[in-house]
């Protein structure tokens, strides 16, 4: 899918920004953990079992959503699969979202609570 503003494929950062902005407008509380650039490259300072944690964790009322954002042919890592399984087992709604889900309105549908 292409970004309507740039005529290029939507990047993961553009998708992340769009989802977080929409979630804010719809009154979700969100968490995204960003890596920081160090002299050894990008690192995400985590403690515990953070490797593979979804890109977005959002809650509103009694709903909790975990979303992993992917572009192109990117696939889940084994650590991401493990996190999604653990979160789903705990009753968290898990979603893999791609630019096509943004353009089709699927992300809006989910965050709006529509069936």
Backbone torsions as a table, in degrees:
resi	resn	phi	psi	omega
1	UNK	NA	150.9	178.8
2	UNK	-108.4	151.5	175.4
3	UNK	-76.0	129.6	-179.2
4	UNK	-63.3	-21.4	-177.4
5	UNK	-86.8	-27.9	-172.2
6	UNK	-117.2	-15.7	-178.2
7	UNK	72.5	9.7	179.1
8	UNK	-116.1	164.3	175.7
9	UNK	-57.5	143.2	178.9
10	UNK	-69.7	127.8	179.2
11	UNK	-79.8	165.2	176.5
12	UNK	-63.2	-37.2	178.2
13	UNK	-64.1	-41.4	177.1
14	UNK	-63.3	-41.6	178.2
15	UNK	-64.0	-45.3	178.4
16	UNK	-57.9	-48.9	180.0
17	UNK	-59.7	-42.8	-178.8
18	UNK	-65.0	-44.1	-178.9
19	UNK	-65.9	-44.8	179.7
20	UNK	-63.8	-39.7	177.5
21	UNK	-63.7	-45.5	179.1
22	UNK	-62.6	-44.2	179.8
23	UNK	-59.7	-39.7	179.2
24	UNK	-64.1	-45.4	179.3
25	UNK	-60.1	-35.4	-178.2
26	UNK	-90.3	10.0	173.5
27	UNK	68.5	34.6	171.0
28	UNK	-86.5	148.6	168.1
29	UNK	-93.1	131.3	-173.5
30	UNK	-128.5	157.3	174.5
31	UNK	-137.5	129.0	170.6
32	UNK	-134.8	128.2	-178.9
33	UNK	-99.3	114.5	-177.4
34	UNK	-94.8	140.6	173.2
35	UNK	-73.3	155.4	177.6
36	UNK	-113.5	146.2	179.1
37	UNK	-82.9	129.2	176.9
38	UNK	-122.2	179.9	177.4
39	UNK	-68.6	-11.4	178.1
40	UNK	-106.2	16.8	-178.5
41	UNK	100.2	-166.3	-178.9
42	UNK	-78.3	134.5	178.5
43	UNK	-136.9	144.0	175.0
44	UNK	-111.0	111.9	-177.8
45	UNK	-72.6	106.8	-178.8
46	UNK	-129.3	153.7	173.2
47	UNK	-127.5	144.3	-178.4
48	UNK	89.2	-147.7	-174.6
49	UNK	-98.0	50.8	-174.2
50	UNK	-78.9	-20.2	-177.4
51	UNK	-61.4	126.2	179.5
52	UNK	90.9	-0.4	-179.6
53	UNK	-61.5	143.0	-177.2
54	UNK	-58.1	156.8	-179.4
55	UNK	-62.2	-38.3	-176.4
56	UNK	-132.9	133.7	167.7
57	UNK	-118.5	127.7	-176.5
58	UNK	-135.4	144.0	176.0
59	UNK	-138.0	147.0	178.2
60	UNK	-154.3	118.0	-177.2
61	UNK	60.5	-123.4	-179.6
62	UNK	-96.6	6.2	-178.1
63	UNK	-99.6	138.7	172.7
64	UNK	-129.6	132.6	179.7
65	UNK	-125.9	136.7	170.0
66	UNK	-116.4	128.5	-178.3
67	UNK	-128.3	133.0	172.6
68	UNK	-107.1	128.9	-178.6
69	UNK	-101.3	133.5	-179.2
70	UNK	-135.3	148.9	173.3
71	UNK	-128.8	161.7	178.0
72	UNK	57.3	-135.9	-179.0
73	UNK	-99.5	14.1	179.9
74	UNK	-57.7	140.6	-178.9
75	UNK	-123.5	166.0	177.1
76	UNK	-65.6	141.5	170.8
77	UNK	-82.5	162.2	175.7
78	UNK	-55.9	-37.9	179.3
79	UNK	-65.9	-36.8	177.5
80	UNK	-67.3	-40.1	176.6
81	UNK	-60.6	-42.8	178.9
82	UNK	-62.1	-44.8	179.1
83	UNK	-63.6	-44.0	179.8
84	UNK	-61.8	-40.5	177.6
85	UNK	-62.7	-45.6	-179.2
86	UNK	-64.3	-43.1	179.9
87	UNK	-67.3	-42.2	178.2
88	UNK	-63.2	-40.6	177.4
89	UNK	-61.2	-29.4	179.6
90	UNK	-86.4	2.3	177.1
91	UNK	92.8	9.0	178.7
92	UNK	-83.3	133.9	176.0
93	UNK	-73.2	124.7	-178.3
94	UNK	-112.2	141.3	-177.7
95	UNK	-139.5	138.5	167.1
96	UNK	-103.1	117.2	-177.3
97	UNK	-115.8	137.1	178.3
98	UNK	-124.7	166.9	178.2
99	UNK	-51.3	-35.6	178.9
100	UNK	-60.3	-33.3	178.4
101	UNK	-70.1	-31.9	175.4
102	UNK	-67.9	-50.2	-175.8
103	UNK	-67.6	-30.6	-179.8
104	UNK	-79.8	-14.3	-176.8
105	UNK	91.3	3.1	-178.9
106	UNK	-61.8	-42.3	-179.4
107	UNK	-65.7	-42.8	175.8
108	UNK	-59.6	-43.1	179.5
109	UNK	-59.7	-47.3	-178.6
110	UNK	-64.4	-49.1	-176.5
111	UNK	-70.5	-23.5	176.8
112	UNK	-83.2	-9.9	179.4
113	UNK	77.5	21.9	178.4
114	UNK	-83.1	146.4	179.1
115	UNK	-70.5	NA	NA
